[in-house]
Amino acid sequence: MHDRYKDKVEFLLVYIREAHPTDGRQVPANQRENVLYAEPKSDQERHEVAGLCIRKLDIHMPALIDNLKNTTEAAYAGWPDRLYLVDRGGRIAYKGQPGPAGFRPPELEAAIGKLLSQ
């Protein structure tokens, strides 16, 4: 889907708070995969962890990083992750269910198509 719309839609990743920090609720999968990071205590730490995440997951889209007060996450109900489509006027055109189980790429693609046809 991303390649199909790359010249018409800007895709961004917004990095929010750690879902499973070592100083919080840790999960066995993170331990097995050595994804062991404490919740960042400074902007610099959050940028470092976000950078590691982006490189480790081989993400190839621009990334924005939420502040330590988690303002973006709170405003968009972004935890643990969620897909959004924002129109040119800054209005929410599509809001997916919490992911990754709630991700519905065909729904997002339909919303993009509808928005671009207007």
Secondary structure, DSSP 4 states (H G I P E B T S, - for coil): -HHHHTTT----EEE-S-SS-TTS---HHHHHTT---PPPSSHHHHHHHHHHHHHHTT--S-EEE--TT-HHHHHHT-SS---EEE-TTS-EEEEPPSTTTT--HHHHHHHHHHHHH-
